[in-house]
Amino acid sequence: MSSIVHPLSAAALFNLSGWVAVITGGGTGVGLMMAKTLAANGAKVYITGRREDVLKTSADAHGSREALGPQGGSIVPLVMDVTSKDSIKAAVQQVGDQEGHVDVLINNAGVWSGRASARPDAGVEAYAKSLFDDLTEENFHKAFETNCAAMYFVTAAFLPLLVKAAEGPNKKPGNVINNTSVSGSLRITQNGQFPYNASKAAANHLTRQLANDFHHDNIRVRVNGFALGMFPSEMTLGTSNEQNESTYDVEQFRTGMKAYGVNLERMGTAQELGSTILNIATNDYIWGNIITVDGGWVLSAPGNF
């Protein structure tokens, strides 16, 4: 029997052997799902975050040869605070010294920063008071700092290493993938979470702008985004287990989504997220797109773009 791998087989299309990846917020939730996906297909994946203990736990639990399989790469913990330029520069220096290039940077780190408690049906006085008092300047600053500005500064700092990917082992252009969320594409406020949704809309536009500029002949780095719906994570559920993975009650989830007027059967899975990431990361013909992965939320939600 021939051992030649067909060029259109999944094993050939999504082979990441020799790839170097960096994922911000990679220790838990969807960041960890993506790290496991890339590493299982051969990549060396640096997972970054502020909590060193969380990163080490995830690398130990999910980055072993037993966990990743015989074709797996590795998962490496790397402390980096995406809101600190000094921390970003230190991480870039470490990856550059170790690897010399980066094939894919995934800007995944994000925060949720509060909502107004009242709705318009409470009456103008109560609603206006809630809008003004419940949300602070800090709520907005925190959301935009992490969900948009940090995406910009991390990408800018890693850009030279991404450009070097084209001359690296894989001879493919480096690429950036931004996690922007369906919340950046909805007119509904999801019960008053203005800071988060506005920051994610800004991240969508930032993604398009970076994609445009990085298409220049002197750069040639692909930039794309994916707008996720609901996936199990510490952000959506508030907790995770000893291996930094989150689980949820399906019926409770369905009931909660109906409060938004959305009929969703379940959250997304690691496999569904993984197939999306592999497609964007490996397909050199995808430039400047934001791909929605949400189980039909945007289709059914009232008032989306």
N, C-alpha and C positions, 0 to 999 in steps of 0.2 A: 504494500500500500504506500502511495506517495506521501511524503511528509511536507510537501510544498504547500504553503499557506496561500489560498486564493486571494488575490489583491482586493476583492470585494467582500471578503469575509469580515465579520465583526472583529476578529482577532487582528487582522491587518489594518482595518480602518481606524481602530481605536488603540493601537499599540503605542504606549507612551514610554517605552524603554529609553532611557537616556534623557528624559525630560526632567526639567527642574520647575517646580511650581511653588508659588507663595500664595497662601490664603489668609487674609485677615479675618479675625474672629473665627479661627478654624478649630477651636478646642471643643465646641459644643454645637448642637443644633444642625442647621443646614450647612454650616461651614465644615463640620466634622463629616457629614454625609458626603460632601464634595471631596474632602481629603481622602476618605476611604476609597471613593471611586477612582480618583486619579492614581493613588498608590496601588490599588488592586490591578491596575492596567500598566504598571511598570514605572511610574514617575517617582521621583524623590520629592516629597511634599513638605514644605516648611509651613507649619501651622503657627500663626501668631496670635497674640492676645496679651493682656496685662497680667493675667493670673498664671504664674509659672506652674503652680501645682496642678491646675486644671489641664494645662498643655501637656505636662509630663504624664498625667493619668491617661489622657487620650492617646498619646503616642505609645505608651506601654500596652494599653488594652487593645488597640486597633492597628498598631504598626508592626507587629511581630510577623515573622515568616508564616507562622501557623494561621494568623488572622488574615493575611493578605494572599496567601496561596503561592505556588511555585513561580508564577510569573510576576509577582508583586515587587514593588519598589520599597519605599520606606516613608515613614512619617517622622519628622524632626521638629521638636518644640523650639520655638524662638520667641522670646519675650519682645513685644513691640507695642507701644501705646500709639495708636494711630492719630491721637490728638497732640502728640509731642513731636516737633520737628527733630529734636535731638535724638529721640528714641528711633524715629524712622531712619535717620541717617546712620545710626549705629547698626540697625538691622540690615540695611543695604550694604554696608561695609562688610558685615559678616558673611552674607550670602555671596557677595562679589568675590571675597577672598576664597571662599570654599568652592564656588561653582564657576565663576567667570561669566555667567549669563543666566537669564531667567526666560523660560519658554512661555509661561503663562502666569499672570498675576490676577488673582480673583479678589476684588474688593467686596468683602462680605460683611465686615463689622458694621453693626448698627445698634441704635438705641431707640427705645420708645420713651417719650418724655411727657406724658400726661394728656389730659383732655378736660374740656369744660363739662361740668356736671349737669347743667340744665339744657333742655331742648327748647326750640322756639314755641312749642305749645304751652310752655310755662308762663307765657306772657312777656311783653317786651322788657319790663323792669327786671324781672327775675333772670331772664335770659341774658340781658346786657350785663347785669352784675356778675353772672357766672362767667361770661366771656372775658370780662375784665379782671376779675379777682382770681378765678381758678387757674388760669394760665399766666405765667410770669415771663419776663424777659429771659430768665434762665432756661425755661422750658424750650423756648425757640432757639436760643443760643446753643444749647446742648444738642438738640436735634440736628441743626444745620452743621455744627462743628463736626459731629461724628458721621452723619449720614451723607453729607455732601462735601464739605471742605476737606475732611480727612481723605476721602476718595481721590480728590484732586492732588493733595500733597504726596500721598503714598505713590500714586501713579507717576507724578513728576520725578520723584526720587529714584524710582526703579527704572525709569525710561532708558537710561544708557545700557543697563543690563538686558532689557527687553530687545533693544536694537541689536545687541550682540548675538541674540538667539539665531539670527539668519546665518551667522558664520559658525554657529555651534555644531554639535554632533548631528542634529536633525535637519539643518539647513532650511528651516522653516521660519517665517516671520514670527517674532514674538507677538503675544496677544494679551489683551486686558479684557476681563469679564467683570462687569459691575452688577451687583445685586441691588436692584432699584425698587422692587415691590409693586404689586398692583395698586397699592394705596396711592402711588404717584400718578395714577391714570383714572382715578375716580372723582366725580364731582361730589359724591356723598362724603360726609366727614367721618363716617363710622363712629357715630355718637360723639362728635366733638373733638376728635384727636387732630386738631389743626396743625400743630408743630410737626408731627411725624409725617403726615400726608404731604404738607408743603415741602418738606425737606426731600422727600422721595421724588416729588415732581421735579425739583431742582436737580436731583441726581440723574433723572432721565435726560434733561437737557444738557447737563454736563457731559454725559456719555456721548451724545450726538456731537457736541463741540470737539471733544477730544478725538473722536473718530475722524472728524473732518480734518483736523490739523495733523494728526498722526498718519494720515494717508499720503502725506508729502513724500516726495522721492528721497529726501534726506533721512526720513524716519522709517516709514513702511512698517508700522506696528498696528495690528488690527485692534479695534476697540468695539466691543459689543456689550449688551446688557441682557439680563433676564429679569422679568417682573414676576416675582413669586406670589402665589396666593398663600393659603394656609398650609404650613408644614409643621410637624411637631418640633418644638425648640424651647429653650428657656424663655425666649421673648414671647411666644404665643401661649405657653402653658405655665411659665413661672418656675418650673422645677426640671431637674434631670436626675438620672439614676447614678449609681457609682461608676458607671462607664461613660458618663456625660451624654447619655442619650435620653430622649424624652418620649413618653407614651401618653395616650389620652383616651378618654371615654367617647366612643363614637356617637352615642345617642345624645350626650350632653353637647357635643360639638354641633350636631345638626340643629338642636334647639337654639343654641346661641347664634348660629348663622341666620336662622329665620328671623331673629330680631333685627337684622340688617335688611330683611326682605330678600335674602338670597337662599336658594335651595341647593345646598351642597351636601353630598352624601358622606364625604370623609375628607380628611387631610391628604396631602400628597405623600408619596413614599420616597424612600432613598433611591429606589430604582428609577423612578420617574424623574427625579432631579438629576441623577447620575447620567442618564441617557442624554439629557439636555446639555449638561456640561461637556460631555465627551464630544457631542456634535459641534458645539460652538468652538471648543478648544482645538479640534483637529481639522476643521473645515476651513481651508485658507481662502475660500470664496465667499465667506460671510464677513461683511464689513458694515459697521454702523447700524446694526439692528438691535432692537430691544424685543426679546421674545417673551411672550406671556405664557406662564406655566401655572395655571390657577384652577383647573378642574371646571372651568366654565363660569367662574365668578363674574368676570367682567361682562360676559354675555348676558347674564341675568340681572346684574345690579343696575338700578335705575340711574340714569344720568352719568354715564361714563363718556370719555372722549371718543 
